[in-house]
């Protein structure tokens, strides 16, 4: 304990000691008061014992400066690095997921396109087969029809010829019949020219 | 009953040679309970931050998550109040916040609370104020004084309002100091008084009345303890928020006014 040179103990000597016990009590009171600091005795807050201020302030400023530099140079950058790393990890993962998703979508697209192509090819094959069969059938039908038509035409030609021949015979027959009738009626056979003229 | 103010007494553990300095006057150099508590608070903060940041992983553990919450809270605050420049002033605000928080919290466990010492809170107040003034002059030069020039007021009123602004600016360190000091002082005095009632009743000094007083006072003490934990955190946070707001005043002087 520092001897209080600047401020001597409060209670003056003459007050001390009606009885030895009282004197001793007063003495201890005085000494504790001194040990606690002078301002305490005056009833104020201990915080206003200004002789303790300077030591505390200097020490606090020192500690604060050290703490500031530790935070500014060590702790804050470390923490920032972790934060940055975390955000880059998260954004990287999200990017990767997005990329995988896009890839999957692309593959699905390709598969769909392949299926479509295959379907179109098969449809084309079926169509061409159908066309070929149809055209073959049509050609065969046309050929047969042509043959039949030729035969019909031939038959019709023959019929026409026969009819023409018959028709030709009919006029001869009619002329013969007419000349015969005329001969029978008139007794003389008409001439061919006369017959022609009537007819 | 113990004197409720006794807990604020500076006690010397190791006495060092005293001196009378030119401006300061008589100085009682010693290693005191205040120095010890400050040291504990300092190492608590440093060890906590070391534990949180050393080997910090992308996926945080519980301890790291707790540290990151504090970190993120102050980080978000500096950025939302000061804006994009906030990152630059984060270490200062974070140092103030963590140091005061550690001191306040330590006061709940030790018999001595550093932040109930006016010398300490005044130092914090002056540090915050001085940093604001220095940054203000560094960023704006003499334009710093535009801070007191109220462009919104009628021209005749401006000098008067400006003067009021100036004095209220000068009062900032005082309000910072007294807010923290008053909260910690009052809380701990109230705690000690009610705890003292319990002790008084327990030793039978209050007679049979003690049976009534003791449970009431005990309930009060428990409630006040919970409240003091809240106040310990809140006052550290309020100090940090106000520091941010004062910094914002001078950092964004051109945009805000």
Interface residues (C-beta under 8 A of the other chain):
Chain A: X1 X2 X6 X36 X37 X40 X45 X46 X47 X48 X49 X50 X51 X52 X53 X54 X55 X56 X57 X59 X60 X61 X63 X64 X66 X67 X68 X70 X71 X72 X74 X75 X76 X78 X79 X81 X82 X85 X86 X89
Chain B: X5 X6 X8 X9 X10 X12 X15 X18 X21 X24 X25 X26 X27 X28 X29 X30 X32 X34 X35 X38 X39 X42 X45 X46 X49 X50 X52 X53 X54 X56 X57 X58 X60 X67 X68 X71 X90 X91 X92 X94 X95 X96 X98 X99 X116 X117 X118 X119 X120 X122 X123 X124 X127 X181 X185
